Amino acid sequence: LSAATLRRMELSAQKSAVYADDFLPLVHRRIGETCTDPERIRAMRRHASTAVNVARTVADGVATCYAQGCRRYLADVAEPQAKAFADLVSESGVQLLQAAVNSSAWLCGPTLVMPHVDAATRELQLSAIRPDEYDARRGPGRSLLGVLWRCADAGQWVHVDAVAWTYYDENGKPTGERVEHGLGYVPAAVFRSVPEFWGGFWGASAGPGLLQASIDAALVYSTMRYFRMVQAGFLTVVAADGEHVAQGSSVTEVEMPLHYNGPASDIRVDVLSRDLSVDNFLKDIRAIVAFQAVQHGIPPSEIDFSQDAGNWGALSLSLRTEKLAHLRGRQVPHKLSAERDQWPKVADVVR
């Protein structure tokens, strides 16, 4: 895999991690990049949080092609053929995958769906493959000549070409397992959300903006938690001659009394509040969310970001029906094309 391919896969993997709410290491890294004092970095990382997830919030609000389900059927065929196809659809488990494939295609980039028959159960299965998990060799007419897929769960690599599936261990050494499918093409359908016009085959649908916004918002939120922890409570300031302060008296522990045996006029005790308002932090987070929402076709009026004493910033998108239909309509032609490409491949694999 080339350096450019590895960079592309890493960017996609980071977006995938954000959607899975597993991007705390990215927040830790950003803290190390923005802070210089080692002790401050360690303290900030202890308070790091992924509670604000911009990418997932926006993706779940926009990638909704399958929100109302999907009807797959063969038109103008006899009942036995229609039933056979319906059985394939049911056995494939596509209903469990379709929403995730939509989110992956919109946020991470072109996502593959590859049909295969399980060797143990002899049942049809569909594997959804994110763009950080595969590389592809492409031919004319957007055809796939070969796919190299890293199947991390199984600890192996799978190479699929027009003839067979060939398996390698996690270190890339052949296992000797090779299963011919004999189709004459690679049995994989490409699901995308934007045309290849933007960035070619690998053009990420959402770009790096949502990834950066998620890390930025998490950094602001983590900073807020850090400052609220270190500045919570009150600060006691004592101005007095230290010789008159009785031994054992505490000037730092608020529950301990302070004994002073000099004139009362020679001592001054001030109790200062250090409680930090969260308003400025939440305004910063809201601005980050609003910028990304507008960039992806969501008006700021559709964003509900509560800020009050009982709610520190619950983030949600409340899209009107007509706006949701517009955002969905831009993606549907790509999904429809992929669905129509997928099911003949499914039938060929089973046959």
C-alpha positions in Angstrom: 0.0 0.0 0.0 1.4 3.4 -1.0 2.0 6.2 1.4 -0.9 8.2 -0.2 -3.2 5.1 0.3 -2.2 4.8 3.9 -2.9 8.5 4.5 -6.3 8.2 2.9 -7.2 5.1 4.9 -6.0 6.8 8.2 -8.2 9.8 7.6 -11.2 7.6 6.9 -10.4 5.5 10.0 -10.4 8.6 12.1 -13.8 9.6 10.9 -15.0 6.1 11.5 -13.7 6.3 15.0 -15.4 9.6 15.7 -18.8 8.1 14.5 -18.2 5.1 16.8 -17.5 7.6 19.6 -14.1 6.1 20.0 -11.9 9.2 19.3 -10.6 10.0 22.8 -7.0 9.3 21.6 -7.5 12.0 18.9 -8.6 14.5 21.6 -5.6 13.5 23.7 -3.3 14.2 20.8 -4.9 17.6 20.1 -4.4 18.5 23.8 -0.7 17.7 23.4 -0.5 19.8 20.3 -2.2 22.9 21.8 -0.7 22.8 25.3 3.1 23.2 26.1 3.3 22.5 29.8 3.7 18.7 30.5 1.8 18.9 33.8 -1.1 20.9 32.2 -1.2 18.3 29.4 -1.5 15.5 31.8 -4.2 17.3 33.8 -6.2 18.2 30.7 -6.1 14.7 29.4 -7.6 13.4 32.7 -10.6 15.6 32.0 -10.8 14.9 28.2 -14.3 13.9 27.0 -16.0 12.9 23.7 -19.5 14.0 25.0 -19.8 16.5 22.1 -19.7 14.5 18.9 -20.3 16.9 15.9 -19.7 14.3 13.2 -22.1 11.7 14.5 -24.8 14.3 15.2 -24.7 15.8 11.7 -24.3 12.4 10.0 -27.3 11.0 11.8 -29.3 14.1 10.8 -28.4 13.9 7.2 -27.6 10.3 6.2 -31.3 9.1 6.4 -31.9 7.4 3.1 -33.1 4.2 4.9 -34.9 5.9 7.8 -38.2 4.7 6.5 -36.9 1.4 5.4 -36.4 0.2 1.8 -38.6 -1.9 -0.4 -36.7 -4.3 -2.7 -38.7 -6.4 -5.2 -38.6 -7.7 -8.7 -41.2 -6.1 -10.9 -43.2 -7.9 -13.6 -42.1 -11.4 -12.8 -43.9 -14.6 -11.8 -44.6 -15.3 -8.2 -41.9 -18.0 -7.8 -39.2 -15.6 -9.0 -40.5 -12.8 -6.8 -40.6 -15.0 -3.8 -37.1 -16.3 -4.5 -35.8 -12.8 -4.6 -37.6 -11.8 -1.4 -36.1 -14.8 0.3 -32.6 -13.7 -0.8 -33.2 -10.2 0.6 -34.5 -11.6 3.9 -31.6 -14.1 4.3 -29.0 -11.5 3.5 -29.7 -9.4 6.6 -29.5 -6.2 4.6 -32.0 -4.5 6.9 -29.4 -4.7 9.7 -26.7 -3.1 7.5 -28.4 -0.4 5.4 -28.4 2.5 7.9 -24.7 1.9 8.8 -23.7 1.7 5.1 -25.5 5.0 4.5 -23.7 6.7 7.4 -20.3 5.2 6.3 -20.8 6.2 2.7 -21.8 9.8 3.7 -19.1 10.4 6.3 -16.2 8.2 5.4 -16.4 7.7 1.7 -17.2 4.9 -0.8 -18.3 1.8 1.1 -18.4 -1.7 -0.3 -21.1 -4.3 0.2 -19.8 -7.7 -0.8 -22.1 -10.8 -0.8 -20.8 -14.3 0.1 -22.0 -17.6 1.3 -20.8 -18.5 4.7 -18.7 -21.7 4.6 -20.2 -23.0 7.9 -23.8 -22.1 7.8 -24.2 -22.1 4.0 -26.3 -18.9 4.3 -26.0 -15.7 2.3 -24.3 -12.9 4.1 -23.4 -9.3 3.2 -20.1 -7.8 4.4 -20.0 -4.0 4.6 -16.5 -2.7 4.1 -15.6 0.9 5.1 -13.0 2.8 2.9 -10.4 2.6 5.7 -10.6 -1.2 5.4 -9.9 -1.7 1.7 -8.0 -0.6 -1.3 -9.2 -1.2 -4.9 -7.7 -1.6 -8.3 -10.0 0.0 -10.8 -10.7 -0.6 -14.5 -12.7 1.2 -17.2 -16.2 2.2 -16.6 -15.8 2.4 -12.8 -15.3 -1.4 -12.7 -13.4 -3.0 -9.9 -10.5 -5.3 -11.0 -9.5 -6.2 -7.5 -10.1 -5.4 -3.9 -7.7 -5.9 -1.0 -9.7 -6.0 2.2 -8.3 -6.0 5.7 -10.8 -8.0 7.8 -9.5 -7.0 11.2 -12.2 -9.1 13.1 -10.9 -12.3 11.5 -7.3 -11.3 11.7 -6.7 -11.7 7.9 -6.5 -10.0 4.6 -8.8 -11.0 1.7 -7.9 -10.3 -1.9 -10.9 -10.5 -4.3 -10.5 -10.5 -8.1 -12.6 -11.6 -11.0 -11.9 -15.3 -10.3 -11.6 -16.0 -6.6 -11.3 -14.9 -2.9 -7.7 -15.4 -1.8 -6.8 -15.3 1.9 -3.7 -14.1 3.8 -2.9 -13.9 7.5 -2.7 -10.6 9.3 1.0 -10.3 8.3 0.2 -10.7 4.7 1.4 -14.3 4.2 -0.7 -16.7 2.2 -2.8 -19.1 4.2 -3.3 -21.4 1.2 -7.0 -20.8 1.3 -8.5 -19.8 -2.1 -12.2 -20.0 -3.0 -13.2 -19.5 -6.6 -16.4 -17.8 -7.4 -16.1 -17.9 -11.2 -18.2 -14.8 -11.8 -15.7 -13.1 -14.1 -16.0 -9.9 -12.1 -15.5 -8.7 -8.5 -18.7 -9.2 -6.5 -18.8 -5.9 -4.7 -21.2 -3.0 -5.0 -19.9 0.6 -4.3 -22.2 2.7 -2.1 -21.5 6.4 -2.1 -23.3 9.7 -1.3 -21.7 12.2 -3.6 -20.6 11.9 -7.3 -17.1 11.0 -8.1 -16.8 14.5 -9.5 -15.7 15.6 -6.0 -12.4 14.0 -5.4 -12.5 11.0 -7.7 -13.3 7.5 -6.6 -12.1 8.1 -3.0 -13.6 11.5 -2.6 -14.7 11.6 1.0 -18.3 12.7 1.1 -18.1 15.0 4.2 -14.4 15.9 3.9 -12.2 16.5 6.9 -14.3 19.3 8.3 -16.5 17.2 10.5 -13.5 15.3 11.8 -11.7 18.5 12.8 -14.9 20.0 14.2 -15.5 17.0 16.4 -12.0 17.2 17.8 -12.2 20.9 18.2 -15.6 20.8 20.0 -14.3 17.9 22.2 -11.2 20.0 23.1 -13.4 23.0 24.1 -15.6 20.8 26.2 -12.6 19.1 27.8 -11.1 22.5 28.6 -14.3 23.6 30.2 -14.3 20.5 32.4 -10.7 21.0 33.4 -11.2 24.7 34.4 -14.3 23.9 36.3 -12.5 21.3 38.3 -9.4 23.3 39.1 -11.4 26.5 39.8 -14.4 25.1 41.6 -15.2 26.5 45.0 -13.8 29.6 46.7 -10.3 31.0 47.2 -9.4 32.3 50.6 -6.9 35.2 50.6 -5.2 36.1 53.9 -3.2 39.3 54.3 -1.5 39.3 57.7 1.8 39.2 59.6 2.8 35.5 59.6 4.3 35.7 63.1 0.8 36.3 64.6 -0.8 33.3 62.8 -0.9 30.5 65.4 1.1 27.4 64.5 -1.1 24.7 62.9 -3.6 27.1 61.5 -4.6 26.5 57.9 -5.0 29.1 55.3 -5.9 26.7 52.5 -8.4 24.3 54.0 -11.8 26.0 54.1 -13.1 23.7 56.9 -10.2 24.6 59.3 -10.3 27.8 61.4 -7.6 30.4 61.2 -6.2 31.7 64.5 -4.6 35.1 64.6 -3.3 36.6 67.9 -2.5 40.1 66.7 -4.6 43.2 66.4 -7.7 42.7 64.3 -6.9 45.7 62.2 -3.7 44.0 61.0 -5.4 41.1 59.2 -7.6 40.9 56.2 -9.4 37.8 55.0 -11.1 37.8 51.6 -13.1 34.8 50.2 -13.1 35.0 46.4 -15.4 33.0 44.1 -13.5 31.1 41.3 -16.6 29.4 39.9 -16.3 29.5 36.1 -19.2 30.3 33.8 -19.7 27.7 31.1 -21.5 30.2 28.8 -18.5 31.2 26.7 -17.4 27.6 26.2 -20.9 26.5 25.1 -21.1 29.5 22.7 -17.8 28.3 21.2 -19.1 24.8 20.8 -22.3 26.0 19.3 -20.4 28.1 16.7 -18.4 25.0 15.7 -21.6 23.0 15.3 -23.3 25.7 13.4 -20.5 26.2 10.9 -20.5 22.5 10.1 -24.3 22.3 9.9 -24.5 25.1 7.4 -21.7 23.6 5.4 -23.7 20.4 5.0 -27.0 22.0 4.1 -28.6 22.3 7.5 -29.8 25.9 8.4 -28.8 27.2 11.8 -32.5 27.4 12.7 -32.7 23.6 12.6 -30.1 23.2 15.4 -31.4 22.9 19.0 -28.7 23.7 21.5 -30.1 24.2 25.0 -28.1 26.4 27.4 -29.6 26.9 30.8 -28.9 26.1 34.4 -30.3 22.6 34.1 -28.8 21.8 30.7 -25.2 22.4 29.8 -25.8 22.1 26.1 -27.8 19.2 24.8 -27.2 19.2 21.1 -29.8 17.9 18.6 -30.9 18.5 15.1 -34.6 19.0 14.5 -35.0 19.0 10.7 -38.3 19.9 9.1 -39.8 17.4 6.7 -39.1 19.4 3.6 -35.5 20.0 4.5 -34.9 16.4 5.4 -36.4 15.4 2.1 -34.0 17.7 0.2 -30.9 16.3 2.0 -32.1 12.8 1.5 -33.0 13.4 -2.1 -29.4 14.3 -3.0 -28.2 10.9 -1.8 -30.9 8.6 -3.0 -29.8 8.4 -6.7 -26.4 7.1 -5.5 -28.0 4.5 -3.2 -30.5 3.5 -5.9 -27.7 2.9 -8.4 -25.7 0.8 -5.8 -28.8 -1.2 -4.8 -29.5 -2.1 -8.5 -25.8 -3.0 -8.9 -25.7 -5.1 -5.8 -28.6 -7.5 -6.1 -27.7 -9.1 -9.5 -24.3 -9.8 -7.9 -26.0 -11.3 -4.8 -28.0 -13.6 -7.1 -24.9 -14.6 -9.1 -22.9 -15.4 -5.9 -25.8 -17.6 -4.5 -26.2 -19.3 -7.9 
